[in-house]
Amino acid sequence: MPVFQLIYRSRANRYFTDDDLIELLKQCRSNNAEQNITGLLLYGHGSFIQLLEGDEAAVRDLYHHRISQDARHRELAVLHRTFAPKRLFKDWSMAFRPMDAARIRSVSGYTDPAQPAQKNRDLLAPLRLLELMQGFAADMRKR
């Protein structure tokens, strides 16, 4: 049965410490487990990118009624919505990866943000974004 995926980005309202991120992940994992939602949260340089996957109604409800109302971030934008044949993160109610430069460069689908914008127009294009998420999923399965 296909699974609904939603990817969004946002800007943190303040710098998140490791303790802040641990607390956020505890909340995400608890909320997601109740709704059978899985996914990946990326954080770095004051920005979040998150992939949520599960039942379409549950994912949309979580995004619209919880995530978009959360005062810890702003400038939310949905980057991609699709149905996929299977979950990328079936074993994680919310996987997490900090977005440090070395780790991102090693992931399949990486595009160097230091390149001029015209060469990087597709950085957040849906297929490139899904490739990046799939690269993280593959990397996490190796561990």
C-alpha positions in Angstrom: 0.0 0.0 0.0 1.5 3.4 -0.9 2.6 5.7 1.8 2.1 9.5 1.8 5.3 11.6 2.1 5.5 15.3 2.9 8.8 17.2 3.0 9.0 20.8 4.5 11.7 23.2 5.5 11.6 25.9 8.2 13.9 28.3 10.0 14.5 28.0 13.8 13.5 31.0 15.9 16.7 30.5 17.9 19.8 28.4 18.0 19.0 24.8 19.1 21.5 23.3 21.6 22.0 19.5 21.7 19.6 19.4 24.7 17.0 21.3 22.8 17.2 18.9 19.9 17.0 15.9 22.2 13.8 17.3 23.8 12.4 18.1 20.3 13.1 14.5 19.2 11.4 13.0 22.2 8.3 15.0 21.4 8.4 14.1 17.7 8.9 10.4 18.4 6.1 10.2 20.9 3.6 12.1 18.7 4.6 10.2 15.6 4.5 6.8 17.2 0.9 7.4 18.2 -0.1 8.1 14.6 2.2 5.5 12.9 4.2 8.3 11.3 7.9 7.9 10.5 10.5 10.2 9.0 13.7 12.1 9.2 14.5 15.5 10.8 17.6 17.3 9.6 18.9 20.4 11.4 21.8 22.7 10.8 22.7 26.3 10.7 19.3 27.3 12.1 17.3 25.4 9.5 15.1 22.3 9.6 14.2 19.9 6.8 11.8 17.2 7.7 10.3 14.3 5.8 7.1 12.8 7.3 5.6 9.6 6.0 2.5 7.6 6.9 -1.3 7.7 6.3 -2.1 10.8 4.3 -4.7 12.2 6.7 -2.4 11.6 9.7 0.6 13.3 8.1 -1.4 16.3 6.8 -3.1 16.7 10.3 0.3 16.6 12.0 1.8 19.2 9.7 -1.2 21.6 9.7 -2.3 21.3 13.4 1.0 20.8 15.2 4.1 21.5 13.2 2.9 24.6 11.4 1.6 26.0 14.8 4.9 25.3 16.6 6.5 28.6 17.8 10.0 27.2 17.7 10.2 27.8 14.0 9.0 30.1 11.2 9.0 30.5 7.4 7.6 27.0 6.9 7.4 25.8 3.3 6.1 22.5 2.0 8.7 21.4 -0.6 7.2 18.1 -1.7 4.1 15.9 -1.3 3.9 12.4 -2.9 2.9 8.8 -2.5 5.7 6.3 -2.4 5.6 2.6 -2.7 7.2 2.1 0.7 8.5 4.1 3.7 12.1 5.3 3.6 12.3 5.4 7.4 10.1 2.5 8.5 12.2 1.7 11.6 12.3 5.3 12.9 9.4 7.2 14.4 11.8 10.2 13.8 15.3 9.6 12.6 17.6 12.6 13.1 20.8 13.8 11.5 22.7 17.0 12.1 23.4 18.7 8.8 27.2 19.2 9.1 29.1 19.8 5.9 31.2 16.7 5.8 28.3 14.4 6.4 26.1 16.0 3.8 28.9 15.9 1.2 29.1 12.1 1.6 25.4 11.6 0.9 24.1 10.5 -2.5 22.2 13.4 -4.1 24.4 16.1 -2.4 24.8 19.4 -4.3 27.3 21.9 -3.1 25.5 25.0 -1.8 28.7 27.1 -2.3 28.2 26.9 -6.1 26.5 29.8 -7.8 22.7 29.8 -7.6 22.2 29.2 -11.4 24.2 26.0 -11.1 22.3 25.0 -8.0 18.7 25.8 -9.1 17.6 22.2 -8.4 19.0 21.9 -4.9 15.5 21.7 -3.4 13.8 20.3 -6.4 11.6 17.4 -5.5 13.6 14.6 -7.1 16.9 16.0 -5.7 15.4 16.3 -2.2 14.1 12.7 -2.3 17.5 11.6 -3.5 19.0 13.3 -0.5 16.6 11.7 1.9 17.1 8.3 0.3 20.9 8.8 0.7 20.4 9.5 4.4 18.1 6.4 4.7 20.8 4.2 3.1 23.5 5.7 5.2 21.5 5.0 8.4 20.8 1.4 7.4 24.6 0.8 7.2 25.0 1.6 10.8 
